């Protein structure tokens, strides 16, 4: 076989089947998904049926020096997902509840490592939605970290007006606001 032909073949030794997913053919991918390894020489954990939630969680987790990587299924937004009582639940939430404590009412889990598939309870903290949004990389988080307005004026107590509307809070630069008012009055 030439090198170009081997690139389109399963990565398991002596398998010549075409690729399907994760550098594996369909049968080896199914084996990896079901048993945690695609190789035949690795002993198979036959069934997780009847296993505790903690056992199922750890079976689909790869522990590294830092993060514990979730190897199971993921939701559309990239978080690990595990079945609990017939419903999908966030793997990071389940890990926090197993290893730390139940998530308090009104709180959600914040990944301190910013890795959505991490289930290491040491990398998680129960916080309010507002705090989680502020810490994140989305628009709320990016804007809350800004120290200056678009024109370069500092956001400090003298130059900043806090505007609250419909449950949201906005910081407004007073110098820019004065300039806008002068332009309108002309």
BELSULJO-V284183 format. One line per field, one symbol per residue. ss: DSSP state (H for helix, E for strand, C for the rest). phi: phi as a letter, one per 20 degrees, with the letter a starting at -180 (. if undefined). burial: 1 if it has 9 or more other C-alpha atoms within 8 Angstrom, else 0. A space follows every 10 residues. Layout:
# BELSULJO-V284183
ss=???
phi=???
burial=???
This chain:
# BELSULJO-V284183
ss=CCHHHHHCEC CCCCCCCECC ECCECHHHHH HHHHHCCCCC CCCCCCCCCC CCHHHHHHHC EEECCCCEEE CCCECCCCCE EEEECCEEEE HHHHHHHHHC CCCCCCCEEE ECCCCCCECC HHHEEEECHH HHHHHCCCHH HHHHCCCECC CCCECCCCCE EEEEECCEEE EEEHHHHHHH HHHHHC
phi=.efffffedg efgmddfffc blmcfgffff ffffdnbeef fefeegcdfn fffffffffe ddedgdfeee defcffenef ccfclncfcf ffffffffed affffndced ffemdfefdf ffecbecfff ffffffefgf ffffefdcff enffecffdc deddblnddc ecffffffff ffffff
burial=0000010011 0100000111 0011110111 1100111100 0000000000 0000011001 1100001111 0101000011 1100000011 1111111100 0010001111 1000001111 1011011110 0111010001 1100000110 0011100011 1000000000 1111001000 000000
